[in-house]
Amino acid sequence: MPTLIQTATSIPFRSDDELMDLLIKRLPMWLQKVLNWLREADHKWVRIPAGVLFMLGGVLSILPVLGLWMLPIGVMLLAQDIPLFRRLQGRLLRWIERQHPDWLGLSAKSGGS
């Protein structure tokens, strides 16, 4: 359902899945393949543990190699299965669509169209 901002500014409504697909298409091909594989419904058995491990790695960001960059990846993986994270992902994707449309490969001038 379009938000009031999207209706008032004539920004076309895009679902969370469409926005996530646009974001994934901006990544290197090998990472696109991995993320698309993880997002498939029957790979829940890998997606949930990976999401939890990424979030733990983000919390332990004081250690070398681990960092805060791991938190959003964990949230995005868990968003496929947990409604709370799905809402957080939706808010983040809408913010990206409004504030940084170039991250999604959208034109900033045309309001995302």
Kinemage of the C-alpha trace (Angstrom):
@kinemage 1
@onewidth
@group {chain A} dominant
@subgroup {mainchain}
@vectorlist {calphas} color= white
{ca met a 1} P 0.000 0.000 0.000
{ca pro a 2} L 1.469 3.406 -0.943
{ca thr a 3} L 2.386 5.772 1.856
{ca leu a 4} L 1.055 9.324 2.074
{ca ile a 5} L 4.447 10.653 0.930
{ca gln a 6} L 4.467 8.361 -2.110
{ca thr a 7} L 0.908 9.382 -3.034
{ca ala a 8} L 1.600 13.108 -2.621
{ca thr a 9} L 4.856 13.051 -4.601
{ca ser a 10} L 3.730 10.485 -7.191
{ca ile a 11} L 6.592 8.120 -6.286
{ca pro a 12} L 5.620 4.698 -7.638
{ca phe a 13} L 4.936 2.143 -4.928
{ca arg a 14} L 7.479 -0.646 -4.737
{ca ser a 15} L 7.127 -3.637 -2.446
{ca asp a 16} L 9.840 -4.510 0.045
{ca asp a 17} L 10.834 -7.456 -2.155
{ca glu a 18} L 11.175 -5.188 -5.206
{ca leu a 19} L 13.333 -2.730 -3.252
{ca met a 20} L 15.464 -5.565 -1.897
{ca asp a 21} L 15.911 -6.938 -5.421
{ca leu a 22} L 17.036 -3.493 -6.625
{ca leu a 23} L 19.538 -3.268 -3.764
{ca ile a 24} L 20.878 -6.773 -4.417
{ca lys a 25} L 21.321 -6.014 -8.140
{ca arg a 26} L 23.878 -3.346 -7.163
{ca leu a 27} L 26.166 -5.959 -5.562
{ca pro a 28} L 28.829 -8.113 -7.242
{ca met a 29} L 27.409 -11.089 -9.180
{ca trp a 30} L 28.770 -13.742 -6.804
{ca leu a 31} L 27.137 -12.003 -3.826
{ca gln a 32} L 23.860 -11.623 -5.752
{ca lys a 33} L 23.800 -15.391 -6.312
{ca val a 34} L 24.469 -16.139 -2.634
{ca leu a 35} L 21.817 -13.704 -1.373
{ca asn a 36} L 19.200 -14.839 -3.873
{ca trp a 37} L 19.887 -18.448 -2.884
{ca leu a 38} L 19.538 -17.582 0.820
{ca arg a 39} L 16.271 -15.709 0.196
{ca glu a 40} L 14.567 -18.797 -1.283
{ca ala a 41} L 11.859 -20.184 1.014
{ca asp a 42} L 13.318 -23.690 1.321
{ca his a 43} L 16.706 -22.396 2.544
{ca lys a 44} L 15.330 -21.257 5.899
{ca trp a 45} L 17.550 -23.821 7.647
{ca val a 46} L 20.646 -21.883 6.516
{ca arg a 47} L 19.217 -18.354 6.539
{ca ile a 48} L 18.199 -18.235 10.225
{ca pro a 49} L 21.513 -19.472 11.710
{ca ala a 50} L 23.461 -17.223 9.303
{ca gly a 51} L 21.343 -14.219 10.306
{ca val a 52} L 21.876 -14.912 14.007
{ca leu a 53} L 25.632 -15.338 13.492
{ca phe a 54} L 25.858 -12.069 11.533
{ca met a 55} L 24.008 -10.249 14.314
{ca leu a 56} L 26.290 -11.740 16.968
{ca gly a 57} L 29.289 -10.688 14.876
{ca gly a 58} L 27.873 -7.166 14.754
{ca val a 59} L 27.471 -7.079 18.526
{ca leu a 60} L 31.076 -8.253 18.919
{ca ser a 61} L 32.305 -5.498 16.599
{ca ile a 62} L 35.169 -4.611 18.944
{ca leu a 63} L 36.985 -7.741 17.712
{ca pro a 64} L 39.051 -7.720 14.501
{ca val a 65} L 37.230 -8.645 11.246
{ca leu a 66} L 33.826 -8.458 12.913
{ca gly a 67} L 32.024 -5.145 12.683
{ca leu a 68} L 28.797 -3.206 12.748
{ca trp a 69} L 28.420 -3.939 9.016
{ca met a 70} L 27.256 -7.408 10.067
{ca leu a 71} L 24.117 -6.183 11.893
{ca pro a 72} L 22.115 -5.029 8.847
{ca ile a 73} L 22.985 -8.223 6.971
{ca gly a 74} L 21.708 -10.294 9.899
{ca val a 75} L 18.498 -8.245 10.073
{ca met a 76} L 17.933 -8.600 6.327
{ca leu a 77} L 18.394 -12.378 6.479
{ca leu a 78} L 16.113 -12.781 9.493
{ca ala a 79} L 13.506 -10.456 7.947
{ca gln a 80} L 12.448 -13.300 5.648
{ca asp a 81} L 11.129 -15.252 8.650
{ca ile a 82} L 10.580 -12.884 11.612
{ca pro a 83} L 7.853 -10.188 11.372
{ca leu a 84} L 9.657 -7.707 13.673
{ca phe a 85} L 12.728 -7.737 11.453
{ca arg a 86} L 10.516 -7.574 8.353
{ca arg a 87} L 9.094 -4.258 9.620
{ca leu a 88} L 12.609 -2.942 10.345
{ca gln a 89} L 13.726 -3.984 6.871
{ca gly a 90} L 10.711 -2.254 5.304
{ca arg a 91} L 11.459 0.986 7.148
{ca leu a 92} L 15.109 0.848 6.165
{ca leu a 93} L 14.309 0.175 2.513
{ca arg a 94} L 11.784 3.054 2.405
{ca trp a 95} L 14.377 5.381 3.969
{ca ile a 96} L 16.944 4.301 1.370
{ca glu a 97} L 14.381 4.836 -1.397
{ca arg a 98} L 13.717 8.404 -0.169
{ca gln a 99} L 17.179 9.519 0.950
{ca his a 100} L 19.574 7.526 -1.249
{ca pro a 101} L 17.722 6.312 -4.376
{ca asp a 102} L 21.086 5.946 -6.138
{ca trp a 103} L 21.834 3.008 -3.803
{ca leu a 104} L 18.931 1.234 -5.515
{ca gly a 105} L 19.926 2.375 -8.984
{ca leu a 106} L 17.017 4.843 -9.116
{ca ser a 107} L 17.099 8.408 -10.361
{ca ala a 108} L 17.118 10.985 -7.553
{ca lys a 109} L 15.531 13.688 -9.767
{ca ser a 110} L 12.458 11.717 -10.790
{ca gly a 111} L 11.598 10.663 -7.259
{ca gly a 112} L 12.576 7.071 -7.851
{ca ser a 113} L 10.857 6.432 -11.169
